[in-house]
Amino acid sequence: MRTTLNRLSAPARWVLDRTAQGRRNGDDRGDISITTVIIWVAAVAGALAIAGTIAAVLTKYNGLITGI
């Protein structure tokens, strides 16, 4: 158990050091543009529309394609 904690503590320390370094610098605030948000929303909506269409088609023709 102790070796597992030692192995996991090194990456955790690295992540904490990197986030602290980013906060100290203050350069990168991590702002994303509205264009990026629009693209992500459109991609998720498109994926949901495609999945919904596939589900609707499978539901409609479920009895016809059971023999395939």
Secondary structure as the mmCIF struct_conf table of DSSP 4:
data_model
#
loop_
_struct_conf.conf_type_id
_struct_conf.id
_struct_conf.beg_label_comp_id
_struct_conf.beg_label_asym_id
_struct_conf.beg_label_seq_id
_struct_conf.end_label_comp_id
_struct_conf.end_label_asym_id
_struct_conf.end_label_seq_id
HELX_RH_AL_P HELX_RH_AL_P1 ARG A 2 ASN A 25
HELX_RH_AL_P HELX_RH_AL_P2 ILE A 34 LYS A 60
TURN_TY1_P TURN_TY1_P1 TYR A 61 LEU A 64
BEND BEND1 ILE A 65 ILE A 65
TURN_TY1_P TURN_TY1_P2 THR A 66 GLY A 67
#
